């Protein structure tokens, strides 16, 4: 299996900070929006710049599910937390609403946690 590609907004310091954490905890190939190949873009939704994505050999995950899939690949503790969270009633709705809430405020989060480059 190829290394999963973590697609993120490379114009967002908070997004890059999050990618750094993912790279520290797991094995991913970081791909900024500005670096996407035509083949990679074709696998993403039209509004791909609204959230993060995880591209694997067999699937493309977006937004909250991309975050969940990324966390599951970051070691036993994040994997266990995701496993427990998946058991919550209405987990998918909670996950997406939470993801959107954080993503819509990334300029604020970037004041506290920001990075220049994920690699």
Backbone torsions as a table, in degrees:
resi	resn	phi	psi	omega
1	UNK	NA	136.0	177.7
2	UNK	-72.1	157.9	176.6
3	UNK	-64.5	130.2	178.4
4	UNK	-61.5	142.8	178.5
5	UNK	-97.4	124.1	178.9
6	UNK	-98.1	109.8	-175.2
7	UNK	-98.1	128.1	-172.3
8	UNK	-145.8	168.3	177.5
9	UNK	-81.0	104.1	-177.1
10	UNK	-82.4	12.9	173.7
11	UNK	-109.9	8.9	-175.0
12	UNK	-121.9	114.8	179.7
13	UNK	-59.9	-39.9	178.8
14	UNK	-65.3	-41.4	178.5
15	UNK	-61.4	-42.9	179.9
16	UNK	-66.9	-35.5	175.9
17	UNK	-62.0	-43.6	178.4
18	UNK	-63.8	-40.6	178.7
19	UNK	-64.4	-39.5	176.8
20	UNK	-57.1	-43.2	178.1
21	UNK	-62.2	-45.1	179.7
22	UNK	-60.6	-41.3	179.6
23	UNK	-67.8	-32.2	178.5
24	UNK	-70.6	-35.8	-176.0
25	UNK	-92.6	-24.9	-175.8
26	UNK	-141.4	-177.1	-179.3
27	UNK	-110.6	113.1	-178.6
28	UNK	-141.3	157.2	169.3
29	UNK	-103.2	111.9	-179.6
30	UNK	-75.6	134.6	178.3
31	UNK	-135.2	112.0	177.4
32	UNK	-74.2	157.1	178.6
33	UNK	-53.3	-37.9	-177.1
34	UNK	-72.9	-12.6	-177.6
35	UNK	-104.8	0.8	-175.7
36	UNK	-62.7	135.4	174.5
37	UNK	-81.7	162.3	176.4
38	UNK	-57.7	-38.1	178.5
39	UNK	-64.9	-40.3	178.5
40	UNK	-67.2	-43.5	178.3
41	UNK	-59.8	-36.8	-178.6
42	UNK	-64.2	-23.2	-179.8
43	UNK	-86.7	-8.4	-176.1
44	UNK	-102.0	157.7	175.6
45	UNK	-67.2	160.2	-178.9
46	UNK	-56.6	-36.0	-179.3
47	UNK	-95.1	38.1	-173.2
48	UNK	-57.5	-23.6	-177.7
49	UNK	-75.4	0.8	179.3
50	UNK	-85.1	-11.6	-177.8
51	UNK	-165.4	176.5	178.0
52	UNK	-80.0	164.3	179.4
53	UNK	-143.7	154.6	173.4
54	UNK	-127.5	119.9	179.8
55	UNK	-105.1	122.3	175.4
56	UNK	-115.1	177.1	178.6
57	UNK	-56.3	-38.0	-172.8
58	UNK	-109.7	-4.5	-174.4
59	UNK	-153.6	162.2	172.2
60	UNK	-126.6	119.2	-179.4
61	UNK	-107.2	144.4	-177.8
62	UNK	-131.5	152.5	173.5
63	UNK	56.0	-128.0	-176.7
64	UNK	-60.5	-37.4	178.6
65	UNK	-68.5	-33.4	175.4
66	UNK	-63.9	-41.9	177.8
67	UNK	-63.1	-43.8	178.6
68	UNK	-61.7	-47.3	179.8
69	UNK	-63.4	-37.1	177.6
70	UNK	-65.9	-48.0	180.0
71	UNK	-58.5	-39.4	180.0
72	UNK	-63.9	-20.3	179.5
73	UNK	-98.4	10.1	-176.8
74	UNK	-107.8	22.2	175.1
75	UNK	112.9	174.4	-172.9
76	UNK	-66.7	-36.1	-178.0
77	UNK	-69.3	-53.0	176.9
78	UNK	-59.6	-37.4	178.6
79	UNK	-61.0	-42.2	179.1
80	UNK	-66.8	-40.8	179.2
81	UNK	-62.4	-44.4	178.4
82	UNK	-63.2	-41.4	178.7
83	UNK	-58.8	-42.4	177.2
84	UNK	-67.9	-43.4	-178.8
85	UNK	-61.3	-37.3	-179.7
86	UNK	-61.9	-19.2	-179.8
87	UNK	-84.5	-10.4	179.1
88	UNK	-67.6	142.7	173.8
89	UNK	-63.8	139.1	179.3
90	UNK	61.3	30.9	-177.8
91	UNK	-52.7	-46.8	-176.7
92	UNK	-60.6	-41.8	179.2
93	UNK	-67.0	-41.8	178.4
94	UNK	-63.3	-45.2	-178.7
95	UNK	-59.4	-49.2	-176.8
96	UNK	-68.8	-39.2	178.6
97	UNK	-65.4	-42.4	177.5
98	UNK	-64.3	-43.4	178.1
99	UNK	-59.8	-47.8	-177.6
100	UNK	-62.5	-40.0	-179.5
101	UNK	-60.4	-46.6	179.4
102	UNK	-68.0	-47.1	-177.2
103	UNK	-60.7	-37.1	-179.5
104	UNK	-71.8	-10.6	-179.0
105	UNK	-119.7	23.1	-174.6
106	UNK	-65.5	-25.1	174.9
107	UNK	-64.8	-36.7	177.1
108	UNK	-69.0	-48.3	-179.3
109	UNK	-61.1	-33.8	-179.4
110	UNK	-63.7	-19.7	175.7
111	UNK	-68.8	-25.2	-175.8
112	UNK	-107.5	-29.4	-178.6
113	UNK	-140.9	110.9	-176.5
114	UNK	-147.8	152.8	178.6
115	UNK	-141.3	158.4	178.3
116	UNK	-87.5	-44.6	-174.6
117	UNK	-147.2	135.2	-176.1
118	UNK	-75.5	-14.3	-175.2
119	UNK	-94.6	NA	NA
